[in-house]
Amino acid sequence: MSQVLVLNSGSSSIKYQLIDMDDRERLAVGVVERIGEASGSVADHAARMDVVLEELKGSLDRSQLAAVGHRVVHGGDRFREATLIDDEVCATIKELIPLAPLHNPANLTLIEAARAAFPDTPQVAVFDTAFHQTLPAHAYTYAVPREWREDLGVRRYGFHGTSHRYVSRRAATMLGRRPEEVNMIVLHLGNGASVCAVREGKSVDTSMGMTPLEGLIMGTRSGDLDPAVSAYIARQTGRGPEEIDAALNKESGVLALAGSNDLRDVEAAAAKGEKAAQLAVDAYCYRIRKYIGAYLAALGRVDAVVFTAGVGENSSTVRAGALAGLDHLGIAVSPKRNALKSREERYISPYWAQTAVLVVPTDEEIEIADQALEVLGGV
């Protein structure tokens, strides 16, 4: 058996890939969108597995299916690594729903549907938060009342862990070294965005916190914000906590600054002289640069700065802006290399730079598949 079916469930969508792990070929790739929305064709999350199975006809050979790998957003502090799914694991994912109320229910529904569809196939959960379970206490602890921390689980968890793990290992290979020999800063820049400080192959700090709202300016998320802003807005406008939370997650970030959450459109508008768009680009890059500085201090030695995900892989403007002014620290981009459009792993730093600057396309699906097989190999 050589095939792994990877299921990546969002709150209203599911992406899937069927991968032949012998040659790492994608046998089928697809997405089911707008689940549960009025304009969508799929009524609810329970129906999504049937749609996937229908679309996989002709590609899926059940006799060759070694595992089903699931992306699960939040594992709290309960899951430090990919885990073989059983009833107890499902019950724990359910207990963690308050930490990820939009995503964990969808993840769990799909797991249950997949277990029913493939009762004899091992199912493996790969958690977004697992890679960050190596954060030291001084990095994940918030200075809040003890009962919040101990009874309610308030702490930094971090996200995009599957991407950060994959990219950091690929970057180490590019450097010709083992992950355990390398310190690096990984920048996962997409509509959601996060920075991860990786020391000797392990995450030691990351910008997202208890939820994916903290950290960088994102497509529709505010990122770092004075906590008192929420209380101030509530007092001044009468808006409730759920409404304010929705505004910070869905109506803020680049969208609030420039009127669009698509960096391609915003960069184009900035190039035409639109001040709001230019402010959005400047603020976006400045926030990244601040985190790079912080993680330089946290790591002490940095062998590479690595860009990944949609914006990180494709925006030469953001890459240059994020590293502007760091030449004296040995971190820079070569204008010629940075301008090159490619989907390949590549160096974009000049030859003289002390710290390598890399672009590494992320591949969360192959990482999930690899981790699923690793779990099965250890069973």
C-alpha positions in Angstrom: 0.0 0.0 0.0 1.5 3.3 -1.1 -1.3 5.9 -1.2 -2.2 8.5 1.4 -5.4 10.5 1.2 -4.9 13.9 2.8 -7.9 15.9 4.0 -7.5 19.5 4.9 -10.7 20.8 6.4 -11.6 24.5 6.9 -14.7 25.9 8.5 -16.5 26.0 5.1 -14.3 24.0 2.7 -12.2 20.9 2.3 -9.1 20.5 0.2 -8.0 17.0 -0.6 -5.1 15.2 -2.2 -4.5 11.6 -3.0 -0.7 11.0 -3.1 1.2 8.0 -4.3 4.1 8.1 -1.7 6.4 5.8 -3.8 7.0 8.6 -6.3 5.2 11.4 -4.4 2.8 11.9 -7.4 -0.5 13.6 -6.9 -3.1 11.2 -8.2 -6.0 13.6 -7.4 -6.3 17.1 -6.2 -9.5 19.0 -5.4 -11.5 21.3 -3.2 -15.1 21.4 -2.0 -16.0 25.0 -1.1 -18.8 27.1 0.4 -20.1 24.2 2.6 -23.2 25.2 4.5 -23.4 28.6 2.7 -26.6 29.6 0.8 -24.7 29.8 -2.5 -22.9 26.5 -2.0 -23.8 23.1 -3.5 -23.0 21.1 -0.3 -25.6 21.5 2.4 -23.4 20.7 5.5 -20.1 19.3 6.7 -21.6 15.8 7.0 -22.1 15.7 3.2 -18.5 16.7 2.3 -17.0 13.2 2.5 -19.6 11.9 0.0 -18.6 14.7 -2.5 -14.9 13.9 -2.1 -15.5 10.2 -2.6 -17.5 10.9 -5.7 -14.7 13.1 -7.1 -12.1 10.5 -6.3 -13.8 7.8 -8.4 -11.3 6.6 -11.0 -8.3 7.6 -8.9 -8.7 5.9 -5.5 -7.7 2.3 -5.2 -8.7 1.3 -1.7 -6.4 -1.7 -1.7 -3.5 0.7 -2.1 -4.7 3.2 0.6 -2.2 3.1 3.5 -3.7 6.0 5.5 -5.9 9.0 5.7 -4.1 12.1 7.0 -6.2 14.9 8.6 -5.2 18.4 9.3 -6.6 19.4 12.7 -6.2 23.1 13.6 -5.9 23.0 17.4 -4.4 20.3 19.6 -4.0 22.5 22.6 -1.3 21.2 24.9 -2.6 17.7 24.5 -0.9 16.7 21.3 2.8 17.2 20.7 3.0 15.2 17.5 0.9 13.5 14.8 -1.4 10.9 16.4 -3.2 7.8 15.3 -6.9 8.5 15.6 -9.2 6.5 17.8 -12.3 7.2 19.9 -10.3 8.8 22.7 -8.4 11.1 20.3 -11.8 12.2 18.8 -13.1 12.9 22.3 -10.1 15.1 23.1 -10.4 17.0 19.8 -14.0 17.7 20.8 -12.9 18.9 24.3 -10.6 21.4 22.5 -13.4 23.0 20.5 -13.6 26.1 22.7 -10.0 26.9 21.6 -10.9 26.7 17.9 -14.7 27.0 17.6 -14.8 27.5 13.8 -12.3 24.8 12.8 -12.1 21.9 15.2 -15.8 21.0 14.8 -15.3 20.9 11.0 -12.1 18.9 11.5 -13.9 16.4 13.8 -16.9 16.0 11.5 -14.7 15.1 8.6 -12.7 12.7 10.7 -15.8 10.9 11.7 -17.1 10.8 8.1 -13.7 9.5 6.9 -13.6 6.8 9.6 -17.0 5.7 8.4 -16.0 5.7 4.7 -12.7 3.9 5.4 -13.3 1.7 8.4 -10.3 -0.5 7.8 -7.8 2.3 7.0 -5.7 4.0 9.7 -6.5 7.6 10.2 -3.9 10.1 11.5 -4.4 13.6 12.9 -1.7 16.2 12.2 -2.1 19.2 14.4 -1.3 22.8 13.3 -0.2 23.5 16.9 2.0 20.4 17.4 5.3 21.8 16.0 5.1 24.6 18.5 4.8 22.3 21.6 8.5 22.7 22.0 8.2 26.4 22.9 9.8 27.0 26.3 7.5 28.2 29.1 8.9 31.7 29.0 7.9 32.0 25.4 4.4 30.5 25.6 3.3 32.0 29.0 1.1 35.0 29.1 1.3 37.3 32.2 -2.4 36.8 33.1 -4.2 35.5 36.2 -3.2 32.0 37.2 -6.8 30.7 36.9 -6.9 31.8 33.3 -3.7 29.9 32.5 -4.4 26.8 34.5 -8.1 26.4 34.3 -8.9 27.9 30.9 -5.7 27.1 28.9 -4.8 30.7 28.1 -1.3 30.5 26.6 0.5 30.8 23.3 -0.1 27.8 21.1 1.0 29.0 17.6 -0.3 27.8 14.2 0.9 27.0 10.7 3.1 24.4 12.4 2.8 21.8 9.6 4.1 24.4 7.1 6.8 25.6 9.5 8.0 22.1 10.0 8.1 21.2 6.4 9.7 24.4 5.3 12.4 24.4 8.0 13.4 20.9 7.0 13.6 21.7 3.3 15.6 24.9 4.1 18.1 22.8 6.1 18.5 20.5 3.2 19.2 23.4 0.9 21.9 24.5 3.3 23.4 21.0 3.1 22.9 20.5 6.9 20.6 18.5 9.2 17.7 20.4 10.9 19.4 19.9 14.2 22.4 22.0 13.0 20.5 25.0 11.8 18.8 28.1 13.4 16.4 29.9 11.1 13.4 32.3 11.0 10.6 31.0 8.8 8.0 33.5 7.5 4.7 31.9 6.4 3.1 34.8 4.6 -0.4 34.2 3.1 -3.8 35.6 3.9 -3.0 34.2 7.3 0.6 34.9 8.3 3.0 33.9 11.0 6.7 33.9 11.9 8.5 31.0 13.6 11.9 31.0 15.3 13.4 27.6 14.8 16.4 26.5 16.8 18.1 23.2 15.9 15.0 22.0 14.2 12.5 22.9 16.9 10.1 25.8 17.3 11.1 28.1 20.2 8.8 31.0 19.5 6.1 32.0 17.0 4.0 35.1 16.4 0.5 33.6 16.5 -0.8 33.1 20.1 -3.7 31.4 21.7 -5.6 32.1 18.5 -4.4 32.9 14.9 -5.2 36.6 15.5 -2.0 37.6 17.2 1.2 38.6 15.4 1.7 39.9 11.9 -0.8 42.1 10.0 -2.7 39.6 7.8 -5.2 39.7 5.0 -8.2 40.4 7.3 -6.7 40.0 10.8 -5.3 42.9 12.8 -2.4 41.1 14.3 -0.8 42.6 17.4 -3.1 45.0 19.1 -3.4 46.7 22.5 -5.8 44.4 24.4 -7.6 47.5 25.7 -8.8 48.4 22.2 -11.6 45.8 22.4 -12.9 47.1 25.7 -12.7 50.7 24.4 -14.7 49.8 21.3 -17.2 48.1 23.4 -17.7 51.1 25.6 -17.8 53.6 22.8 -20.0 51.7 20.4 -22.0 49.1 22.5 -20.7 46.3 20.3 -20.5 42.9 22.0 -17.4 40.7 22.3 -18.4 38.4 19.4 -19.0 41.3 17.1 -15.6 42.9 18.0 -13.9 39.5 17.6 -15.4 39.1 14.2 -14.3 42.6 13.1 -10.7 41.9 14.3 -10.6 38.6 12.4 -12.6 39.4 9.2 -12.7 43.2 8.8 -9.2 44.3 9.8 -5.6 43.8 8.5 -4.7 44.7 4.9 -8.4 44.8 4.1 -9.1 47.6 6.6 -6.0 49.6 5.5 -6.3 49.3 1.7 -9.8 48.0 0.9 -8.6 44.7 -0.3 -7.0 41.7 1.4 -5.3 40.6 -1.8 -1.7 41.8 -1.6 -1.4 41.6 -5.4 -4.1 44.2 -5.8 -2.7 46.3 -3.0 0.8 46.3 -4.4 -0.6 47.3 -7.8 -2.5 50.2 -6.2 0.5 51.3 -4.3 2.6 51.4 -7.5 0.0 53.8 -8.9 0.5 56.1 -6.0 -2.5 55.3 -3.8 -1.5 56.4 -0.3 -3.7 53.9 1.6 -2.3 51.0 -0.4 1.2 52.2 0.2 0.6 52.5 3.9 -0.8 48.9 4.0 2.4 47.6 2.3 4.7 49.6 4.5 2.9 48.5 7.7 2.7 44.9 6.6 6.5 44.8 5.9 7.4 46.8 9.0 5.6 44.3 11.3 7.4 41.4 9.7 10.8 43.3 10.1 10.0 43.9 13.8 9.5 40.2 14.4 12.7 39.3 12.5 14.6 41.6 14.8 13.0 40.0 17.9 13.7 36.5 16.7 17.3 37.4 15.8 17.7 38.3 19.5 15.9 35.2 20.7 18.0 32.8 18.5 21.3 34.5 18.8 22.6 32.9 15.6 20.5 32.8 12.5 21.7 30.7 9.5 18.7 31.5 7.3 15.6 33.6 6.8 13.0 31.7 4.8 9.9 33.0 3.0 7.0 30.7 2.2 3.2 30.6 1.4 1.3 32.6 -1.2 2.7 36.1 -0.4 6.1 34.9 0.8 6.7 32.8 -2.3 5.4 35.3 -4.9 5.8 38.9 -3.7 9.3 40.3 -4.3 8.0 43.6 -2.9 7.2 42.1 0.5 10.4 40.1 0.6 12.5 43.2 -0.1 10.5 45.4 2.3 10.6 42.9 5.1 14.4 42.8 5.0 15.0 46.5 4.2 17.7 48.0 6.4 19.1 44.7 7.7 22.2 44.7 5.5 24.4 45.6 8.5 23.3 42.4 10.2 24.3 40.4 7.1 20.7 39.9 5.9 19.8 41.1 2.5 18.2 40.2 -0.8 19.8 40.4 -4.2 17.5 42.5 -6.4 18.1 40.3 -9.4 17.5 37.0 -7.6 14.5 38.4 -5.7 12.8 39.6 -8.9 13.1 36.1 -10.5 9.6 34.5 -10.8 9.9 30.8 -10.0 8.0 28.0 -8.2 11.3 26.3 -7.2 13.2 26.4 -4.0 15.9 29.1 -4.3 18.3 31.5 -2.8 17.6 35.2 -3.1 20.4 36.6 -0.9 23.5 38.1 -2.4 26.7 36.1 -2.3 28.2 38.2 0.4 25.4 37.8 2.8 26.2 36.1 6.1 22.7 34.8 6.5 21.0 32.9 3.7 17.7 34.2 2.5 15.6 31.5 0.9 12.2 31.0 -0.8 10.8 27.5 -0.1 7.3 26.7 -1.5 5.4 25.1 1.3 3.7 21.7 0.9 1.5 21.0 3.8 -0.2 18.1 2.1 3.0 16.1 1.6 4.0 16.9 5.1 0.7 15.5 6.5 1.2 12.4 4.3 4.8 12.0 5.5 3.8 12.4 9.2 0.9 9.9 8.7 3.3 7.3 7.4 5.8 8.1 10.2 3.0 7.4 12.8 2.2 4.1 11.2 5.8 3.1 11.1 6.0 3.6 14.8 2.8 1.6 15.6 
